[in-house]
Amino acid sequence: EEGHRISDDELINLTVKELNRLLKGLTRDQVVKLKQRRRTLKNRGYAANCREKRLSQKEILEGEKDKLKDEVDRLQRENDVVKMELTALRSKCQALDRYA
C-alpha cells in the first residue's frame, strides 16, 4: 500500500499531475481512498482558512464598531452643548424682545 505511506502535507501539496503519477499502479479501491483522504484534508484546510478569515474580519469590524460608538458619544456630547447654547441664546432673545 505505497499510496498510504505518503504524509498528509505531501498529499495536500501534490499537483494533480504528481497525484496521478502516484496513483498509477494502485488498485481502484486504493485510488478512491487516497483521493478521498486528499479531498478531506484539503477541505479541512479550506475550513481552517475560512475560520481564520472570519475571526480576523470580526476583530476588524469590532474595532470599527468601537470607534463608531466613541464618535456617536462624542457627537452626542457636542449636540448637548449646542442645545444648551441654543437655549441660552433663545432666553437672551426673549429678554431682548421684552425690552425692545
Backbone as a chain_set.jsonl record, in Angstrom:
{"seq": "EEGHRISDDELINLTVKELNRLLKGLTRDQVVKLKQRRRTLKNRGYAANCREKRLSQKEILEGEKDKLKDEVDRLQRENDVVKMELTALRSKCQALDRYA", "coords": {"N": [[0.84, -1.192, 0.0], [1.571, 1.413, -1.085], [0.598, 3.987, -1.605], [-0.562, 4.83, 0.754], [1.453, 5.53, 2.406], [2.278, 8.071, 2.17], [2.67, 11.347, 3.512], [0.28, 13.541, 5.153], [0.714, 16.287, 4.61], [2.325, 16.136, 2.318], [0.542, 14.901, 0.572], [-1.499, 16.816, 0.338], [-0.134, 18.9, -0.89], [0.633, 17.991, -3.365], [0.662, 18.323, -6.919], [-1.957, 17.927, -9.377], [-1.008, 16.484, -11.498], [1.242, 15.226, -10.352], [-0.075, 13.725, -8.412], [-1.634, 11.988, -9.985], [0.423, 10.53, -11.17], [1.418, 9.256, -8.913], [-0.761, 7.662, -8.29], [-0.841, 5.743, -10.238], [-0.72, 2.307, -10.833], [-1.849, 1.6, -8.45], [-4.584, -0.056, -6.772], [-8.074, 0.192, -7.651], [-9.626, 0.662, -5.406], [-7.693, 1.63, -3.604], [-6.983, 3.99, -4.907], [-9.395, 5.435, -4.807], [-9.674, 5.719, -2.023], [-7.357, 7.199, -1.391], [-7.754, 9.525, -2.87], [-10.062, 10.435, -1.638], [-9.088, 10.872, 0.927], [-7.283, 12.942, 0.386], [-9.079, 14.929, -0.522], [-10.61, 15.319, 1.818], [-8.598, 16.31, 3.555], [-7.861, 18.652, 2.193], [-10.291, 20.064, 2.27], [-10.482, 20.403, 5.028], [-8.373, 22.164, 5.418], [-9.306, 24.365, 3.894], [-11.535, 25.035, 5.418], [-10.316, 25.783, 7.828], [-8.885, 28.035, 6.987], [-11.023, 29.662, 6.293], [-12.251, 30.006, 8.789], [-10.198, 31.431, 10.138], [-10.107, 33.744, 8.569], [-12.695, 34.718, 8.981], [-12.655, 35.227, 11.761], [-10.665, 37.169, 11.86], [-11.851, 39.171, 10.328], [-14.007, 39.674, 11.999], [-12.729, 40.787, 14.236], [-11.729, 43.141, 13.08], [-14.129, 44.422, 12.373], [-15.271, 44.722, 14.912], [-13.487, 46.526, 16.031], [-13.935, 48.742, 14.371], [-16.591, 49.195, 15.056], [-16.34, 49.942, 17.764], [-14.921, 52.35, 17.458], [-16.847, 53.835, 16.087], [-18.876, 53.914, 18.009], [-17.609, 55.48, 19.951], [-17.404, 57.836, 18.486], [-20.119, 58.455, 18.131], [-20.823, 58.916, 20.821], [-19.196, 61.156, 21.341], [-20.279, 63.006, 19.513], [-22.85, 63.157, 20.535], [-22.409, 64.37, 23.013], [-21.403, 66.799, 22.098], [-23.65, 67.717, 20.741], [-25.402, 68.048, 22.901], [-24.158, 70.199, 24.205], [-24.456, 72.205, 22.246], [-27.245, 72.359, 22.186], [-27.704, 73.402, 24.749], [-26.449, 75.877, 24.469], [-28.09, 76.98, 22.501], [-30.528, 77.129, 23.871], [-29.805, 79.015, 25.827], [-29.292, 81.233, 24.173], [-31.841, 81.646, 23.08], [-33.208, 82.399, 25.378], [-31.919, 84.834, 25.895], [-32.715, 86.243, 23.619], [-35.494, 86.388, 24.02], [-35.501, 87.946, 26.327], [-34.415, 90.285, 25.318], [-36.404, 90.956, 23.464], [-38.474, 91.63, 25.156], [-37.629, 94.033, 26.175], [-37.459, 95.63, 23.983]], "CA": [[0.0, 0.0, 0.0], [2.503, 2.527, -1.23], [-0.142, 5.242, -1.6], [-0.956, 5.231, 2.103], [2.635, 5.921, 3.176], [2.527, 9.495, 1.936], [2.187, 12.165, 4.636], [-0.846, 14.432, 4.849], [1.23, 17.509, 3.977], [2.748, 15.799, 0.954], [-0.658, 14.608, -0.212], [-2.203, 18.079, 0.077], [0.661, 19.794, -1.734], [0.888, 17.407, -4.684], [-0.134, 18.812, -8.046], [-2.804, 16.86, -9.926], [-0.128, 15.654, -12.327], [2.022, 14.39, -9.431], [-1.014, 12.789, -7.787], [-1.965, 10.954, -10.971], [1.617, 9.692, -11.299], [1.461, 8.457, -7.686], [-1.888, 6.728, -8.27], [-0.623, 4.664, -11.212], [-0.299, 1.046, -10.245], [-2.635, 1.287, -7.257], [-5.898, -0.635, -7.061], [-9.17, 1.173, -7.72], [-10.006, 0.961, -4.024], [-6.643, 2.485, -3.04], [-7.097, 5.298, -5.567], [-10.577, 6.101, -4.243], [-9.369, 6.084, -0.628], [-6.341, 8.25, -1.371], [-8.389, 10.762, -3.351], [-10.987, 10.875, -0.586], [-8.25, 11.419, 2.006], [-6.779, 14.24, -0.107], [-10.21, 15.866, -0.534], [-10.912, 15.617, 3.225], [-7.522, 17.167, 4.075], [-7.966, 19.973, 1.556], [-11.477, 20.723, 2.836], [-10.112, 20.793, 6.391], [-7.549, 23.369, 5.256], [-10.175, 25.465, 3.457], [-12.371, 25.408, 6.567], [-9.452, 26.497, 8.78], [-8.64, 29.362, 6.404], [-12.282, 30.402, 6.391], [-12.393, 30.382, 10.206], [-9.226, 32.492, 10.429], [-10.545, 34.955, 7.87], [-13.9, 35.196, 9.659], [-12.247, 35.791, 13.052], [-9.932, 38.405, 11.573], [-12.862, 40.143, 9.898], [-14.791, 40.018, 13.185], [-11.91, 41.715, 15.028], [-11.702, 44.423, 12.364], [-15.453, 45.037, 12.498], [-15.464, 45.136, 16.308], [-12.691, 47.741, 16.187], [-14.675, 49.822, 13.703], [-17.786, 49.448, 15.866], [-15.915, 50.699, 18.945], [-14.612, 53.718, 17.013], [-18.117, 54.496, 15.766], [-19.567, 54.193, 19.279], [-16.923, 56.637, 20.529], [-17.79, 59.002, 17.678], [-21.516, 58.76, 18.48], [-20.794, 59.521, 22.161], [-18.623, 62.5, 21.205], [-21.26, 63.852, 18.83], [-23.973, 63.353, 21.461], [-21.976, 65.403, 23.976], [-21.336, 68.059, 21.342], [-25.038, 68.103, 20.489], [-25.94, 68.54, 24.175], [-23.592, 71.541, 24.421], [-25.094, 73.116, 21.282], [-28.627, 72.568, 22.648], [-27.653, 74.322, 25.891], [-26.136, 77.206, 23.928], [-29.298, 77.445, 21.809], [-31.488, 77.504, 24.92], [-29.323, 80.275, 26.414], [-29.493, 82.304, 23.185], [-33.288, 81.915, 22.996], [-33.553, 83.173, 26.586], [-31.427, 86.2, 25.68], [-33.579, 86.871, 22.61], [-36.775, 86.696, 24.672], [-35.256, 89.073, 27.24], [-34.24, 91.483, 24.484], [-37.711, 91.289, 22.882], [-39.275, 92.265, 26.206], [-37.167, 95.405, 26.394], [-37.421, 96.375, 22.721]], "C": [[0.875, 1.241, 0.0], [1.799, 3.87, -1.106], [-0.493, 5.749, -0.222], [0.236, 5.672, 2.946], [2.951, 7.401, 3.028], [1.931, 10.311, 3.087], [1.029, 13.061, 4.182], [-0.37, 15.685, 4.121], [1.641, 17.253, 2.536], [1.528, 15.602, 0.06], [-1.4, 15.891, -0.598], [-1.47, 18.906, -0.969], [1.019, 19.223, -3.104], [0.064, 18.128, -5.752], [-0.97, 17.64, -8.551], [-1.949, 15.901, -10.752], [0.687, 14.698, -11.444], [1.135, 13.334, -8.767], [-1.333, 11.646, -8.739], [-0.794, 9.997, -11.172], [1.716, 8.739, -10.099], [0.393, 7.354, -7.701], [-1.723, 5.566, -9.246], [-0.134, 3.413, -10.489], [-1.039, 0.678, -8.969], [-3.966, 0.677, -7.674], [-6.942, 0.48, -7.069], [-9.567, 1.624, -6.308], [-8.981, 1.892, -3.364], [-6.719, 3.905, -3.607], [-8.246, 6.09, -4.958], [-10.285, 6.578, -2.824], [-8.38, 7.245, -0.55], [-6.927, 9.587, -1.828], [-9.346, 11.329, -2.304], [-10.213, 11.501, 0.57], [-7.725, 12.808, 1.622], [-7.882, 15.29, -0.054], [-10.563, 16.289, 0.898], [-9.877, 16.576, 3.81], [-7.599, 18.573, 3.49], [-9.162, 20.744, 2.115], [-11.208, 21.213, 4.256], [-9.292, 22.091, 6.36], [-8.379, 24.569, 4.851], [-11.025, 25.967, 4.62], [-11.557, 26.198, 7.589], [-9.166, 27.905, 8.278], [-9.868, 30.239, 6.533], [-12.508, 30.886, 7.822], [-11.466, 31.536, 10.557], [-9.668, 33.812, 9.811], [-11.755, 35.569, 8.574], [-13.551, 35.852, 10.998], [-11.511, 37.112, 12.871], [-10.903, 39.512, 11.183], [-13.697, 40.6, 11.093], [-14.032, 41.024, 14.047], [-11.887, 43.099, 14.393], [-13.029, 45.149, 12.552], [-15.732, 45.499, 13.923], [-14.682, 46.413, 16.604], [-13.394, 48.939, 15.578], [-15.913, 50.203, 14.512], [-17.437, 50.292, 17.088], [-15.603, 52.15, 18.586], [-15.895, 54.492, 16.736], [-18.907, 54.82, 17.032], [-18.949, 55.407, 19.966], [-17.322, 57.917, 19.804], [-19.225, 59.427, 17.997], [-21.574, 59.439, 19.844], [-20.279, 60.957, 22.097], [-19.621, 63.46, 20.572], [-22.469, 64.131, 19.722], [-23.626, 64.438, 22.481], [-21.929, 66.776, 23.304], [-22.74, 68.603, 21.091], [-25.682, 68.674, 21.759], [-25.447, 69.954, 24.464], [-24.274, 72.553, 23.509], [-26.539, 73.395, 21.696], [-28.663, 73.549, 23.814], [-27.362, 75.749, 25.423], [-27.361, 77.801, 23.243], [-30.348, 77.902, 22.814], [-31.093, 78.842, 25.546], [-29.556, 81.438, 25.458], [-30.978, 82.651, 23.039], [-33.744, 82.743, 24.202], [-33.115, 84.622, 26.428], [-32.314, 86.939, 24.685], [-34.918, 87.272, 23.222], [-36.619, 87.889, 25.606], [-35.108, 90.362, 26.447], [-35.569, 91.923, 23.878], [-38.59, 91.999, 23.901], [-38.885, 93.735, 26.379], [-37.154, 96.224, 25.112], [-38.713, 97.097, 22.43]], "O": [[0.906, 2.007, 0.963], [2.369, 4.806, -0.545], [-0.699, 6.947, -0.029], [0.06, 6.136, 4.073], [3.831, 7.913, 3.72], [0.84, 10.014, 3.575], [0.835, 13.3, 2.99], [-0.974, 16.1, 3.132], [1.344, 18.047, 1.644], [1.493, 16.082, -1.073], [-1.87, 16.027, -1.727], [-2.092, 19.533, -1.826], [1.643, 19.907, -3.915], [-1.087, 18.496, -5.516], [-0.715, 16.491, -8.189], [-2.133, 14.684, -10.715], [0.807, 13.512, -11.75], [1.55, 12.19, -8.585], [-1.306, 10.478, -8.351], [-0.993, 8.792, -11.326], [2.056, 7.566, -10.254], [0.616, 6.256, -7.191], [-2.377, 4.532, -9.108], [0.756, 3.474, -9.642], [-0.88, -0.43, -8.458], [-4.419, 0.873, -8.802], [-6.707, 1.573, -6.552], [-9.808, 2.805, -6.059], [-9.352, 2.827, -2.653], [-6.544, 4.887, -2.886], [-8.095, 7.268, -4.632], [-10.613, 7.709, -2.465], [-8.546, 8.16, 0.257], [-6.638, 10.637, -1.254], [-9.428, 12.542, -2.109], [-10.619, 12.522, 1.124], [-7.726, 13.729, 2.439], [-7.655, 16.41, 0.404], [-10.789, 17.47, 1.162], [-10.235, 17.543, 4.483], [-7.424, 19.562, 4.203], [-9.058, 21.937, 2.399], [-11.646, 22.296, 4.643], [-9.499, 22.992, 7.174], [-8.199, 25.664, 5.384], [-11.214, 27.172, 4.787], [-12.05, 27.174, 8.154], [-9.2, 28.861, 9.052], [-9.763, 31.425, 6.847], [-12.906, 32.029, 8.044], [-11.883, 32.504, 11.194], [-9.609, 34.862, 10.451], [-11.833, 36.786, 8.742], [-14.087, 36.909, 11.331], [-11.711, 38.056, 13.635], [-10.79, 40.646, 11.648], [-14.054, 41.774, 11.191], [-14.612, 41.996, 14.533], [-12.011, 44.11, 15.086], [-13.055, 46.342, 12.854], [-16.355, 46.541, 14.129], [-15.154, 47.28, 17.34], [-13.449, 50.014, 16.175], [-16.244, 51.382, 14.639], [-18.147, 51.243, 17.415], [-15.974, 53.069, 19.316], [-16.016, 55.66, 17.105], [-19.536, 55.874, 17.121], [-19.662, 56.258, 20.497], [-17.551, 58.952, 20.43], [-19.51, 60.618, 18.119], [-22.29, 60.426, 20.014], [-20.846, 61.86, 22.713], [-19.791, 64.588, 21.035], [-23.044, 65.219, 19.67], [-24.441, 65.312, 22.774], [-22.36, 67.778, 23.874], [-22.983, 69.803, 21.216], [-26.416, 69.661, 21.7], [-26.214, 70.807, 24.911], [-24.632, 73.644, 23.954], [-27.012, 74.525, 21.578], [-29.532, 74.419, 23.876], [-27.955, 76.708, 25.919], [-27.64, 78.991, 23.389], [-30.983, 78.94, 22.629], [-31.946, 79.701, 25.77], [-29.973, 82.515, 25.884], [-31.33, 83.821, 22.891], [-34.553, 83.661, 24.071], [-33.856, 85.538, 26.786], [-32.628, 88.114, 24.877], [-35.417, 88.369, 22.97], [-37.499, 88.747, 25.674], [-35.614, 91.409, 26.851], [-35.84, 93.12, 23.784], [-39.37, 92.88, 23.54], [-39.73, 94.573, 26.694], [-36.859, 97.418, 25.16], [-38.829, 97.766, 21.403]]}, "num_chains": 1, "name": "protein.A"}
